[in-house]
Structures are given as structure tokens and as C-alpha cells.
Amino acid sequence: MCFLILVIRLVEIKRRWDPYNWFSCHHCVASDLKPDPIDVLERGGRVITEYCQPDQSCWPSVEEIEAFCRTIYGECVLPGEPFYRNATIGTIQPERWVANPGLIIYIITLQDIQKSVIFASRFNIRISVITSGHDFIGRNTADGSLQINLSRLKYLFVDLNDASSDTGMSCVTDVGNNWAKLYEEVTGRYNKLIVGGNSGTVSPAGFTLGGGKSLLSKMFGLAVDNVLEFTIVNAQGQIVHVYPTHIVIEDSDMGFTRVEDPDLFWALRGGGGGTFAIVTRVKYRLFEPPSGGFTTLRGLYPFQTDQAGNNVVANEVLDFMFSYIRGLPQKACGYVLVDSPYRGSEYMNVSATMGQIYIVIEYFGGEAEALPTLNTLYNYRPDLKLHDYKPVHFNTFWEMRKDNLYTGYRGRTYMFSTVVPDGNLNREFADMMVRSLKEVERMGLIMECEGAVLGGKMREYADNSSSVVPGFRRGLMTWSCGAFWFENENNIEDSRIDELQTFHQRLLKAGSGVYLNEASDILDDWKQLQWGANYPRLLEIKKKWDPRNIFTCHHCVGSDQVTVN
């Protein structure tokens, strides 16, 4: 009898200190009770329609949180702790979306993610997933969520003899690396090319899951067109390797199980992050650089030639640039930046500006080959140029890119975008842009619009080859506009955003969908605009891989199926 009481007490202590039986051995306490991760979820397997919040009785107790945190290799950060402020305000780049998660986990191992998913599922806690913190509409954080921070996952390997890649080369990276690190390794150390972002501080995770437009996309396609494999942790807490035609599920007891299933690979390539699973690692196809190197040319022109705005030249300049971009060969890519005029702020000690238009063209080849293309731009309206830039040759991609990587913007901003087809990029579009940016000037805001050149290899893929909005396959440019304001203007933030909706709607009307990574948080028809005809299939895949709604975020696939407190 005494022995039985002792055993019962040992089991109770085991359940208190290791509630999920993550520690086990042969003939140890409760070793016969070790659950499979799927069983843990299915015990409370109802569909989540509303998430538990820290001020509710459903929230785990202090003892339960402490017990969970003792099972992981990573770091738990709770509200009120000294590091919590840095883990929230210090992590989110667009400060409009700083939130207060109920528990933050800095992940070290995939097992940490597995345990975190199961813990959140047990208590119906919303999961948010963050890496570099650049999401413009806050899909990577949420009040009261269990936030999984992947920024400490840093594995990186370049394989120049990879038989599984049709180019013979690949790069495997954890999502905690950023594009500056990837470019330095792939293009700097090995002199190969990878389709990545223009911002060095962005993680490959959100960039790729949202489609991934790149200055190399005209030559090689979007980032999603060059993924060979994903590693994920799914809503059941399983590690899964995702390939174009199948998946391989890891199990600590049963080993590896292969299942023929192309759906998840398709969905992850454009369906967005924080939705189907937690992506931890991506394998990309690599390419050889051109033997002649790279040649670039910049152009800088005024938006208007006087502060009063009596002589606006932006209409003409943009109209020329659209025509020029339409005729570019596949080897020439680039972007246009349009800065609105600003009347200045004496209170904030910010000077007035006349606005400007900046164009960058990067040619995939040597100077002699590039000059016939670049000279058309160089010779345009020398009387208007604000700087006489000359063509510049670079031997390697890293030499060209290392000092020109965008570092991101920390502050309060509102972003919106569209994908503009060839036929709509004309003088009428230029006039609309100029009219709208002059309205922004009268609002007293600072705004920058970026137009990235599309086409080339991107158009060789079918609309349904990945889950990105089909407009990408026919678009000539994406246009993304961001308005910025100062911290002391937060009290009028909502009214400013309301005022910008006129411009936003004009941009949407001219386009055929939006770029998911730079979409507005205000979209009435967000399913159609972000995914078009691909949405119904995405929703079915969501229901298959996350039937309980463990993962959700704003305007993400299936997000209207759950109530967010």
C-alpha cells in the first residue's frame, strides 16, 4: 500500500514538472504515459473560434508556465520582465503594430517550437510568429499571444554540388538569418546568385512566404519560384520536410514517413506566413553570375522645380520612365522611387523639400553590353537632372549590393500596394500618381512610393504554379507607397490613414491584385486582392493542415474563421 502511494505521488510530481512527458526513459516514472504530439492536441481537439487571453481563467497558471519554460532550451520572456520591452518595442520595425504578447519564446531548437505549439494548443492561446519584425500590418505579433521568436535560428549551408537542384547548387538557411548575411555568404564568399530581397535586415521567411520579388526576378523568377524545400513545424507539433511533390514527417519513435502531397509546398510559396505552419528552414536554388559582371545606372530628377509647385515635372518624367521600363530587355531590372513634396515642419525642425524621382537600373552584364540600354536613360532630359550619375560596373553581385542594402524603417507608417499590368502603366497612371502625391503634400505627410520592375522569367510560370496573386505573372511593376509621420502625431493617426484611402483605392483600381508583403491592413476584398483565384484552394489546404485554427493573423488565409479578441 505504501509503495502504491509513493508511485502515485511520483506520477503527480512528474505531471507537475513535466506535464507533456518530454523527459522519459526506460522504466522511469510515467514512461508508459508518454503521449504522441498529435494525441496531445486531439484531447482538446475542438476548432478554436476564440483565443484565450491572459486576463481570463483559461490562461495557464504561473506554475504551469514555469513548468513549460523548464522544458525548453530557449528563453521565455514574460510581461514585466526587464527584457520584455526589448522583445516587443525593440523587435517590431513598423511601430504602429507593437503589441503585448502574453508569453514570448526565443527559440533555440525545433523541439522548442514543437513544445510551444502544443502548450499554446492546450490552452487555446493564439500563436504569433516573428523573425526580423518587418511585417507592415502586424501579422507577426498580437496582444495576449504566445509569440514564437525565430531570430536565433542561424544554420546556413551552401552546397555547390547538389544533385537535387537543377542548377547543381543550393543554399539551406534557417529563417533567423537575414538577406545581408545570405548575400555575404552566397554572393560574397562563393560568387553565386540567390533570389532575395533588397532589404538586408529582412528574414527569408516572410519575404519568401509572401512571394518574394527581387531585383533578380526578371532573370530567375520570384523567390517562391526558386524554393526547393521547406522545413516546418505543423499545427500538430510535428517536424515536416516539404517538397514539390511530397512531404516527409519526422517522428521520434517511428522515424520518417513519406506522404505524396504537393499541396503544402504550393501553399507556402505565396500563401503567407503565420497561417499553415511555422517555417524554420528554406532551401533555395542558386545560379551562376554573368561572366561580364553587373552594370548599374542611376537617375535623379525633381518632382517639381519650385517649392510652390508651380512647375510640376513628375508627370512627364514618370511617363518617360514607364515607356523606358516597358522596353527593357530581360537582363535589365530596377526600381523607381518617388518622394512626395513636403512643406516642412518648423515644430519638428524638418525642412521643406520639392520631392524627387529616383531610378536605378541594374544590368546583368558588362558595361559594353549594357550601354545601349542604359544610354537611353542617361540621355533623358539632362537639364532636369539633379545629379549627373554615370554607369558603374561591378565585378560581382556582392560588390554591387553590399553598400546598397536597405536597412528598414523604424517608425510609424502606413503602407499599401498594387501590381500594375503592362497596359495600365501609362500617362494616365503617372497623372494619378502625381495628383495623389500632391494631395499627400497638402495633408502635411511624407510619402515615398516604390515601383519595382517585373516581367521576364516571372511570366514563364503559370498563374497557378504557386499561390501568389496571378497578377504577378502579367504585371510590369509593383507599386508600394508608405506614408510616415512623427511620434507626436499619433493622436491623428487614424484620420491620416482615412485620408490616404482615396489614393489607396486609385492605386488598387489601376492594378490586378496586391503584393502580400506590402499590402494595406485595410482591404475590403482582401482574399481576392491578395490571392485571386488561388484563395479557395489555399483555404482547403489551411483546413487540412491547421483544422483547429492554431495559426492566424490579420487578413491571412482562414483568418475570418476565428474571433480575435
C-alpha positions in Angstrom: 0.0 0.0 0.0 2.8 2.4 0.9 4.6 1.6 -2.3 1.4 2.4 -4.3 1.0 5.7 -2.6 4.7 6.5 -3.4 4.2 5.7 -7.0 1.1 7.9 -7.3 2.9 10.8 -5.7 5.9 10.4 -8.0 3.5 10.4 -11.0 1.8 13.6 -9.7 5.2 15.3 -9.3 6.2 14.2 -12.7 3.0 15.6 -14.2 3.5 18.9 -12.4 7.1 19.4 -13.5 6.9 17.7 -16.9 3.3 17.9 -18.0 4.0 16.8 -21.6 6.4 14.0 -20.7 9.1 15.5 -22.8 11.7 13.7 -20.5 11.4 10.0 -20.5 13.5 6.8 -20.3 13.0 3.1 -20.0 11.1 2.1 -16.8 11.2 5.7 -15.5 8.3 7.5 -13.8 5.4 7.8 -16.2 7.4 6.4 -19.1 4.3 4.4 -20.1 2.2 7.6 -20.3 4.3 9.4 -22.9 1.8 10.9 -25.4 2.3 11.4 -29.1 2.2 15.2 -30.0 -0.9 14.6 -32.1 -2.7 12.9 -29.2 -1.9 15.9 -27.0 -3.8 18.2 -29.5 -6.7 15.8 -30.1 -7.5 15.6 -26.4 -8.8 19.1 -26.7 -9.4 18.9 -30.5 -12.2 21.2 -31.0 -11.9 24.0 -33.5 -10.7 27.3 -31.9 -13.2 30.1 -32.6 -11.9 32.4 -29.9 -8.5 32.6 -28.3 -7.7 32.6 -24.5 -6.4 35.9 -23.1 -4.1 36.5 -20.1 -6.8 38.0 -18.0 -9.1 35.0 -18.4 -9.4 31.9 -16.2 -8.5 29.7 -19.2 -4.9 31.2 -19.2 -2.3 28.9 -17.8 -1.2 29.4 -14.2 2.2 30.8 -13.2 3.2 27.3 -12.2 2.1 25.8 -15.5 4.0 28.5 -17.4 7.1 27.9 -15.3 6.9 24.2 -15.8 6.6 24.6 -19.6 9.6 27.0 -19.7 11.7 24.5 -17.9 11.2 22.0 -20.7 12.7 24.2 -23.5 16.3 25.1 -24.4 15.3 28.6 -25.5 14.3 31.6 -23.4 10.9 32.6 -22.0 10.1 36.3 -21.6 7.1 37.4 -19.7 5.4 40.8 -19.3 7.0 42.8 -16.6 10.5 41.2 -17.0 13.4 43.6 -17.9 13.9 42.1 -21.4 10.2 42.3 -22.3 10.3 45.8 -23.6 13.2 45.0 -26.0 11.4 41.8 -27.1 8.4 43.9 -28.1 9.1 47.5 -29.0 12.7 46.7 -29.9 11.7 43.9 -32.3 8.8 45.4 -34.3 10.0 47.7 -37.2 6.7 49.4 -38.1 5.9 50.8 -34.7 2.1 51.0 -35.4 2.0 47.3 -34.7 3.9 47.0 -31.4 1.8 44.5 -29.3 2.0 42.9 -25.9 2.2 39.1 -26.2 1.3 37.1 -23.1 4.5 35.0 -23.4 7.5 35.3 -25.8 9.7 32.3 -26.6 13.1 32.8 -28.1 13.5 29.5 -29.9 16.8 27.6 -30.0 15.7 24.2 -31.3 12.9 22.8 -33.3 11.8 20.9 -30.2 11.3 24.3 -28.6 8.8 25.1 -31.3 7.1 21.7 -31.0 6.6 22.2 -27.3 5.4 25.8 -27.7 2.8 24.8 -30.3 1.4 22.0 -28.1 1.4 24.3 -25.0 -0.5 27.0 -26.9 -2.9 24.5 -28.3 -3.6 23.0 -24.9 -4.8 26.4 -23.6 -6.2 27.8 -26.8 -3.7 30.6 -26.9 -3.1 32.4 -30.1 0.3 31.9 -31.7 2.2 34.7 -33.4 5.5 34.0 -35.2 8.2 36.6 -35.6 11.7 36.7 -37.0 13.0 40.1 -38.3 9.9 42.1 -37.4 9.3 43.8 -40.7 5.6 42.9 -41.4 3.9 46.1 -42.3 0.4 45.1 -41.0 1.4 43.3 -37.7 0.8 39.7 -38.8 3.8 38.7 -36.7 2.6 39.8 -33.3 -0.6 40.0 -31.3 -1.7 41.1 -27.8 -2.1 38.1 -25.5 -0.4 35.7 -27.9 2.3 33.1 -27.4 4.9 34.6 -29.6 7.5 32.3 -31.2 10.6 34.3 -32.0 12.8 32.5 -34.6 15.6 35.1 -34.8 18.1 32.8 -33.0 17.9 30.0 -35.6 21.1 30.6 -37.7 22.1 27.5 -39.6 23.4 28.3 -43.1 25.0 26.0 -45.7 25.9 26.5 -49.3 26.2 23.3 -51.4 27.9 23.7 -54.8 27.4 20.0 -55.7 23.7 19.5 -55.0 22.2 16.8 -57.3 18.7 17.7 -56.1 19.0 21.2 -57.6 18.6 21.6 -61.4 21.4 24.2 -61.3 23.6 21.8 -59.3 23.8 24.4 -56.4 21.7 25.3 -53.4 21.6 27.2 -50.2 19.9 26.0 -47.0 19.2 28.7 -44.4 17.4 28.9 -41.1 14.9 31.8 -41.1 16.8 33.6 -38.3 19.4 34.7 -40.9 18.7 37.9 -42.9 19.4 38.8 -46.5 22.6 40.7 -45.7 24.0 37.6 -44.2 22.8 35.4 -47.1 24.2 37.7 -49.7 27.5 37.9 -48.0 27.8 34.2 -47.9 26.3 33.2 -51.2 27.4 36.1 -53.4 30.4 37.3 -51.4 32.1 34.1 -50.4 31.0 31.8 -53.2 30.2 34.3 -56.0 26.8 32.7 -56.8 23.4 34.3 -57.0 20.3 33.8 -54.9 16.9 35.4 -55.4 16.4 37.6 -52.3 15.2 40.9 -51.0 16.5 44.4 -51.3 16.5 45.0 -47.6 19.4 43.4 -45.8 17.6 43.2 -42.4 14.7 41.2 -43.7 14.4 37.5 -42.9 14.0 35.0 -45.8 10.9 33.6 -44.1 8.2 36.3 -44.5 9.8 37.5 -47.7 9.5 34.1 -49.4 6.1 33.1 -48.0 4.7 36.4 -49.3 6.1 35.7 -52.9 9.5 37.4 -52.8 10.0 39.9 -55.5 13.7 40.6 -56.2 16.0 42.6 -58.4 17.0 39.2 -59.8 13.4 38.2 -60.5 13.4 39.2 -64.2 16.3 36.8 -64.7 15.3 33.9 -62.4 11.7 34.4 -61.2 10.3 35.2 -57.8 11.8 33.7 -54.6 8.9 31.2 -54.5 9.9 30.0 -57.9 13.3 29.0 -56.6 12.4 27.2 -53.4 13.4 23.5 -53.3 12.4 22.6 -49.8 10.8 23.9 -46.6 11.2 22.6 -43.1 8.3 23.3 -40.9 6.6 22.6 -37.5 2.9 21.9 -38.2 -0.1 22.6 -36.0 0.3 19.1 -34.5 3.8 19.9 -33.3 5.4 17.6 -35.9 8.6 18.4 -37.9 7.8 18.1 -41.6 10.0 18.5 -44.6 8.0 19.9 -47.5 9.0 19.1 -51.2 7.3 19.9 -54.5 5.6 16.5 -54.7 5.6 15.1 -51.2 6.2 15.6 -47.5 8.3 13.7 -45.0 7.1 13.7 -41.4 9.7 13.1 -38.6 8.7 11.0 -35.6 10.9 10.3 -32.7 9.6 6.7 -32.4 8.6 5.8 -36.0 11.4 7.6 -37.9 10.5 9.2 -41.2 7.1 8.8 -43.0 6.8 9.9 -46.7 3.4 11.1 -47.9 2.6 12.1 -51.5 1.2 15.6 -51.2 2.1 18.6 -53.3 -0.5 21.0 -51.7 1.5 22.4 -48.8 4.6 23.2 -51.0 2.3 25.1 -53.3 0.5 26.9 -50.5 3.7 28.0 -48.7 5.0 29.6 -51.9 2.9 32.8 -51.7 0.2 31.9 -49.2 1.8 34.0 -46.4 3.4 33.2 -43.1 1.7 32.5 -39.7 -1.0 30.5 -41.4 -0.3 26.9 -42.4 2.7 26.1 -40.2 5.9 27.6 -38.7 8.6 27.6 -41.4 12.0 27.2 -39.8 14.3 26.5 -42.8 14.3 27.1 -46.5 16.4 25.6 -49.3 16.9 27.7 -52.4 18.2 27.1 -55.9 21.4 29.1 -56.7 22.6 30.5 -60.0 25.8 31.4 -61.8 26.5 35.2 -62.2 27.2 36.7 -65.6 30.8 36.5 -66.7 30.8 40.2 -67.5 29.7 41.3 -64.1 27.0 43.9 -63.5 26.5 47.5 -64.7 24.2 50.0 -63.0 22.9 53.5 -63.7 21.0 55.9 -61.5 18.9 58.9 -62.4 17.7 61.6 -60.1 15.0 64.2 -61.1 12.9 66.7 -59.3 9.2 66.1 -58.6 8.7 69.9 -59.2 11.2 72.6 -59.9 9.9 75.1 -57.2 8.7 74.7 -53.7 5.3 76.4 -54.5 4.6 73.6 -57.0 4.0 75.9 -60.0 6.1 73.7 -62.3 5.5 70.0 -61.6 7.6 67.9 -64.0 6.9 64.5 -62.4 4.1 63.6 -64.9 6.5 63.9 -67.8 9.4 62.1 -66.0 7.2 59.2 -64.9 5.6 58.8 -68.3 9.1 58.5 -69.8 10.2 56.0 -67.2 7.2 53.8 -67.8 7.9 53.7 -71.5 11.6 53.1 -70.9 10.9 50.3 -68.5 8.4 48.6 -70.9 11.2 48.3 -73.4 13.9 47.0 -71.1 15.4 43.6 -72.0 15.2 40.7 -69.6 18.8 41.4 -68.4 17.8 44.8 -67.1 15.9 45.2 -63.9 15.4 48.0 -61.4 13.1 50.3 -59.5 11.7 53.8 -59.2 11.4 55.8 -56.0 9.0 58.8 -55.9 9.2 61.1 -52.9 6.3 63.5 -52.4 7.0 67.2 -51.9 6.9 68.2 -48.2 6.1 71.6 -46.9 8.3 71.2 -43.8 7.6 71.3 -40.1 9.0 74.1 -38.0 7.9 72.3 -34.9 9.8 69.1 -35.8 12.7 71.0 -37.4 12.2 69.3 -40.7 12.9 71.3 -43.9 10.7 71.6 -46.9 11.5 69.5 -50.0 10.4 69.7 -53.6 10.2 65.9 -53.9 12.2 63.8 -56.3 12.1 60.8 -58.6 15.0 58.4 -58.4 15.5 55.5 -60.8 18.0 52.6 -60.5 18.7 50.2 -63.4 20.9 47.1 -62.9 22.1 45.3 -66.0 23.0 41.6 -65.9 26.2 42.0 -67.9 29.3 44.1 -68.7 29.4 47.8 -69.5 29.8 47.4 -73.3 26.8 45.2 -73.4 24.7 47.4 -71.1 25.4 50.8 -72.5 22.9 50.7 -75.4 20.2 50.1 -72.9 21.5 52.5 -70.2 22.2 55.4 -72.6 18.5 55.9 -73.3 18.1 56.7 -69.6 21.3 58.7 -69.3 20.5 61.0 -72.2 17.0 61.8 -70.9 16.4 65.5 -70.0 19.9 66.4 -68.8 18.5 69.9 -68.0 16.3 68.3 -65.3 18.9 66.1 -63.7 19.7 66.7 -60.0 22.9 64.7 -60.3 24.9 63.5 -63.3 25.3 59.8 -62.5 27.4 57.7 -64.8 27.2 54.0 -65.4 29.1 52.0 -62.9 30.5 48.4 -63.4 30.8 45.8 -60.7 32.6 42.5 -61.0 30.3 40.7 -58.5 26.8 40.9 -57.2 28.1 41.4 -53.6 30.4 44.2 -54.7 27.3 45.9 -56.2 24.9 45.1 -53.4 26.9 45.3 -50.1 26.8 49.1 -49.6 23.3 49.5 -51.1 21.1 47.2 -49.0 18.1 48.9 -47.5 18.1 48.7 -43.7 14.4 49.2 -43.0 12.4 51.9 -41.3 11.6 52.2 -37.6 8.7 54.4 -37.0 5.0 54.9 -37.7 4.0 54.3 -41.3 1.0 53.2 -43.4 1.7 51.0 -46.4 -0.4 50.0 -49.4 0.5 48.4 -52.8 -0.7 47.1 -56.1 0.6 45.1 -59.1 0.2 47.1 -62.3 -0.2 45.3 -65.6 1.6 46.5 -68.7 -1.4 48.2 -70.3 -2.1 50.3 -67.2 1.4 51.8 -66.8 0.9 54.9 -68.9 0.5 58.7 -68.7 -2.9 58.3 -67.0 -1.3 56.3 -64.3 1.5 58.9 -64.0 -1.0 61.7 -63.7 -2.9 59.8 -61.0 0.3 59.3 -59.0 1.2 63.0 -59.2 -2.2 64.2 -58.3 -2.3 61.8 -55.3 1.1 62.8 -54.1 0.3 66.5 -54.3 -2.8 65.7 -52.1 -0.4 64.0 -49.6 1.7 67.1 -49.6 -1.3 69.2 -48.6 -2.0 66.7 -45.8 1.4 67.5 -44.4 2.6 64.0 -44.7 5.9 62.5 -46.0 5.3 59.7 -48.5 7.5 57.5 -50.7 6.3 55.2 -53.4 8.5 52.5 -54.9 7.9 50.9 -58.2 9.7 47.6 -58.7 10.2 46.2 -62.3 8.6 42.8 -63.0 8.4 40.6 -66.1 11.0 38.4 -67.7 11.3 35.0 -66.1 8.3 35.6 -63.8 6.0 35.5 -66.8 7.1 32.0 -67.8 5.3 30.5 -64.8 1.6 29.7 -64.9 -0.8 31.6 -62.7 -1.4 28.6 -60.5 2.3 27.4 -60.4 2.4 28.9 -56.9 -0.1 30.6 -54.7 1.0 34.2 -55.3 -1.7 36.5 -56.8 -1.8 35.7 -60.5 -1.3 39.4 -61.4 2.4 38.9 -60.6 2.7 36.8 -63.7 1.4 39.5 -66.0 2.5 42.7 -64.1 5.0 45.2 -65.3 5.6 46.8 -61.9 4.6 46.6 -58.3 3.9 50.0 -56.7 4.1 50.3 -52.9 3.5 53.6 -51.1 4.3 54.3 -47.5 3.3 57.4 -45.5 5.3 58.4 -42.5 4.6 60.6 -39.5 6.2 61.7 -36.3 5.5 60.1 -32.9 3.9 63.2 -31.5 1.2 63.0 -34.3 -0.2 59.6 -33.1 -3.4 61.3 -31.9 -4.3 62.0 -35.6 -3.0 58.7 -37.0 -6.4 57.2 -37.8 -7.6 60.3 -39.5 -4.4 60.4 -41.6 -4.9 56.8 -42.7 -8.6 57.6 -43.6 -7.4 60.5 -45.8 -5.0 58.2 -47.6 -7.7 55.7 -48.7 -8.6 57.8 -51.8 -5.0 57.3 -53.1 -5.1 53.7 -52.0 -8.3 53.0 -54.0 -6.9 54.7 -57.1 -3.9 52.5 -56.9 -5.9 49.3 -56.5 -8.2 50.3 -59.4 -5.1 50.5 -61.7 -3.7 47.2 -60.5 -4.6 43.5 -60.6 -4.0 42.5 -57.0 -1.5 43.5 -54.3 1.9 42.4 -53.2 1.2 40.4 -50.0 4.4 41.6 -48.2 3.5 45.3 -48.7 -0.3 45.1 -48.6 -2.5 47.5 -46.6 -4.2 46.4 -43.4 -7.4 48.0 -44.9 -8.6 45.8 -47.7 -12.4 45.1 -48.2 -11.8 42.3 -50.7 -8.5 41.0 -49.1 -8.9 37.4 -50.3 -9.3 38.3 -54.0 -6.7 41.1 -53.9 -4.0 39.1 -52.2 -4.5 35.7 -53.9 -7.2 35.9 -56.6 -8.4 32.6 -57.9 -5.9 30.8 -55.7 -7.8 31.5 -52.4 -10.3 28.6 -52.4 -7.5 26.1 -52.8 -5.5 27.9 -50.1 -8.4 27.7 -47.7 -8.9 24.0 -48.2 -5.2 23.4 -47.5 -5.5 25.6 -44.4 -8.3 23.4 -43.1 -6.3 20.3 -43.8 -3.1 21.4 -42.1 -4.5 23.5 -39.4 -8.0 22.3 -38.7 -8.2 23.8 -35.2 -7.0 27.4 -36.3 -3.9 27.2 -34.2 -2.3 29.7 -36.5 -3.9 33.0 -37.6 -3.0 36.6 -38.5 -4.7 39.7 -40.0 -6.0 39.1 -43.5 -4.3 35.7 -43.6 -5.9 32.6 -45.2 -8.8 31.5 -43.0 -8.5 34.4 -40.6 -12.2 35.2 -40.9 -13.0 31.7 -39.3 -11.9 32.8 -35.9 -12.7 35.6 -33.5 -9.6 37.6 -32.4 -10.2 39.3 -29.0 
